[in-house]
Amino acid sequence: MILAMLFCGMSSEVSAQQVTISNNLLYDAWLTPNLRVGVRLAPHWSAGLTAGYNPWPSDENKSRKWKHLLVSPSVRYWTDSVNVRHFFGVNLIYSHYNVADVKFPFGLYKSVRDERRQGDLGALGVFYGYSWPIARHWNIEALIGAAVGYTKYNRYECGHCGTKIGEDKKWFVMPQAAINIVFNLPGRPKKVVEPVQPIEPVQSVVETEPVKKAEPVEIIVDTVPADPITLLCEEYPVLAPIHEYKPYDRSQVLRRDQRALFVYFPMGKTSIQPEWRDNQRTLDQIVEATKKLLALDDTQLCKIQIVGLASFDGGVKLNEKIAQGRADALKKYIQDRLAVSDDQFDVSYGGEDWADFRDQVAEAIANDSDHAAALQKVIDIIDREPDLARREQQIRKLNGGHTFQYIKEQLLADQRNSGYLRIYFDYNK
């Protein structure tokens, strides 16, 4: 009933961010200040609380009223990762309202055009939405859904009079819609730009008097032994303190992190194969680093972060399953050899690894002038085509398939992996 105010929505966090603060622009259009705070619960789950309050008009003699307070907790499931692309959700809605002489869109709630209604409502809603990142700290998202609820209210003759004409209660169905502007904390990681090394100026050679060689001076430095955890991190760069942890989202370019470890798979496979490429050495490092970390005093294993990935060749749904199988296989490999509980893992399924692939193509353009023009067309397709299946089809057709053949031979092998693996710890000293 009232409340198509059910523009209750607003957003929950991006993909991967920890906290979001958002505002529903459709609710603003109804002159209702509103705010939503969201928190990330897991790689695919977030929760939030929406509040809206309209105290106007303050003049009780005015006939038109749209006064209400709304509170709505919600839970969302994200198909990619938190605050990235598609999400589905459920929400509870409570509102206390005082409404009269209001014309709702689409002919909804016609009865409040001719009388005032004051009461309370509760509802349970479901919704679907999509989130678009527009900057490091900002997203735009849209959602649509419906809610079923129950309301109990008093009826009055007009908006400014106190003559009560009855009481009523009823079940109702109402729409939900939102266009949210979302602020993310702490925001997506900044892109790392390698610094350009300055060119040292060429100095002219000028003959000068020979400089006398100084007598050597003996310097005595007191050395302090490094902490065991410092030495272990130097031996295994895959280790990092927990404050460096960042939740995964599909916009991240993982291949640029040289401290991560990657386990590779043959095309279409999800089982660990130690003999494939350099897998045995990598797997040994993962197990040895984790085992030594667990043995240290004053140090706690907090999180083993694994992201399952697949190359884009093949169907999107199949590649999602392949990426999931690869990540789960690596988790099982570790648990078969070490006492690491499920809650010490952060496992994400990255599906088709388009972020890393785009980065690979950009790198190939800079290093391979013979294929640069064709590969630039690949970049253009990735940037303009959001549908992953159509994106793959367009890339396959480029130059009669020759560009895709080059991509398969030169680029895609490095994407068939279980992805980014880092190990995070907390040091109590």
ABEGO torsion letter per residue (X at the ends): XBGAAAABBEBBBBGGBABBBBBBAAAAAAGBBBBBBBBBABAABBBBBBBBBBAOBABAABABBABBBBBBBBBBBBABBBGBEBBBBBBBBBBBBBBBGBBBBGGBGAAAAABBBBBBBBBBBBBBBBBBBABAABBBBBBBBBBBBBBBBBBBABAABABBAEBBBBBBBBBBBBBBBBBBOAEBBBBBBBBBBBBBBBBBBBBBBBBBBBBBBBBBBBBBBBBAAAAAAAABAABBBAAABBBBBAABBAAABAABBBBBBBBGBABBBAABEAAAAAAAAAAAAAAAAAABBGBBBABBBBBBBBBABEBAAAAAAAAAAAAAAAAAAAAAABBBBAAABBBBBAEBBAAAAAAAAAAAAAABAAAAAAAAAAAAAAAABABAAAAAAAAAABGGGAAAAAAAAAAAAAABBAEBBBBBBBBAX
